[in-house]
């Protein structure tokens, strides 16, 4: 068993001890526990809907996340478990992404894009909206980006 899986098991055990149950999983790190959940929120990226030069592999992985999420949705619908999956594709969200970029032109482009980035709290509200919908309502996909973001 790998270290990440062990950490996830420990985190799940802690959450169960502290809160008595786990209502939702927000998968933002590529690790998915083998447990029965009613809500699965998977963070992807707006780049799962777009492809751009110098981002080919990254965009491909985000396209794959969308496909996996949709596949899980279909499998759960067929099995009757009532598990709801949501692929969440954020656009520019305030973060420290550009600090490690060494290509000057690319860094300038990202800095310009993130000038109008939305706050993490806005993302959290959108995710909460999907979580709080009634059990018979599935929001399968959300694209959340600043109003002025073009791509």
Buried (B, 14 or more C-beta within 10 A) or exposed (E): EEEEEEEBBEEBEEEEEEEEEBEBBBBEEEEBBEEEBBBBBBBBBBBBBBEEEEBEEBBEBBBEBBEBBBEBBEEBBEEEEEBBBBBBBBBBBBEEBBEEBEEEEEBEBBEEBBEBBBEEEBBEEBBEEBBEEEEEEBBEBBBBBBEEBEE
